[in-house]
Amino acid sequence: MVAVTLEELILRLLPCSFIYSSDKHDPELMQWLSDDDEEKDEQDLQHYIEKEPPITLDTSFKRTLIVLGLPVVPAEKFDRLWVVIRKTLNKEFEKKGCEISKDYIIDAPKDEHGGSKGIAFFTFQTEFQAGIAIRVLRNFRLDSQHTFKAIRLDDFDRVISDENKCLPALKNFGFTRHDLRDWWLKQEHVREQFVLRYADQTEINCFDPLEREPTLVYNGENERAEGRRFGTDHRVEWSPSGSYLAIFRRPGITLHGGEKFELKIRFEHRGVCNISFSPGEEYLLTWDGTKGPTAHDKSVCVWRVMTGDLLRSFPTPKMSPKGVDFPHFLWNYDGTYIARLNQTTGGNEILVYKLPEMVLANDTSGKSAPFKYCAEKFDWSPNNNILSIVIPGSLDTPALPMIRTLQFPCKLTFIQRAYC
């Protein structure tokens, strides 16, 4: 190998027209060409590494469930077992109105002989679908000898570590109703409440029919003293009996009540544009207005008012029982049921959910199944559990459109008439 000095290397690299003088060289050029910058390069590299955010590995399995209590079969029946289980569960999901994709993955370990071990891992398309499926799979009876148990894979370590401990479930106790209505219902004069909004102010007033003058009840003085706003830029809405004033905010809905309209509870649902209270004000439905391609698994949420617990959430249904954008769900007369239209390949159906479990309600025979009437619209009676269903005519059944009225939960039809 021939040794070449730095000056000789520069002379070879530079154009012939450039006359290099070692005593008149450019300091910046020499610094750039120098081999003495390795330490600075290492410092620059270390500085870059420190600024770069660390790469973290996501070790969660939010879409995966562990299911136990499955049949133990030999190797020759292994594949057939999962065909039967998938078919059975798909029927159960459909019967309960669960919107779960049928292409979920089942991974089942084998024993040393190729048979099943009574356990499997179910992976669904989304975390939301996994949350619905775990409700169905828990205590699901495949037959008289096999009852499933299901937990989330992410909860496995916690369940194992706490198996000898019995800790009560955490409860959000919410608030009581004793101060919500008494302050104005028990007053000497029966007064009507109304809310007035102007500029950026929100005022609650009462109207005395004897004095025939409005009286200011509350205008957010406590909030203003703390540098906060009482009102909203969006809208407000009363509950059916006037117990709560619902204020629409960007992060969700807040309910205010009592003599000073204190904040009672929050419901975190971003971008809510419509709400619906149950008739007894025990439950609240919120909708964020998303539909079509923008809809997601939590477009519609059903809450328990007193505790703020989320009972269940849904994507925005494709159909509305009244043919308008909202509501998509209708309460029965006492708030024990809520129903919606569901569009399927076999025709439209009505799904009735029982509160507070938010599962498909059973009929008098003990079965939970939708009303398959190809319904176009429906509504509840205001006084009892009677459904009126509008069934349109079709090319296959060229009869006139029909109205059918039936009792729930016995599903007994007592009026059926065509109309034009």
Helices and strands as residue ranges (DSSP letters): H 6-13, G 22-24, H 27-33, H 38-51, E 64-68, G 75-77, H 78-95, E 105-107, E 119-123, H 127-137, E 141-143, E 146-147, E 149-152, G 153-155, H 156-161, H 182-185, E 192-198, E 201-208, E 213-218, H 221-225, E 236-238, E 245-248, E 252-257, E 262-268, E 274-277, E 283-287, G 292-294, E 300-304, E 310-314, E 329-331, E 337-344, E 347-354, E 359-360, E 377-380, E 386-391, E 402-407, E 413-418
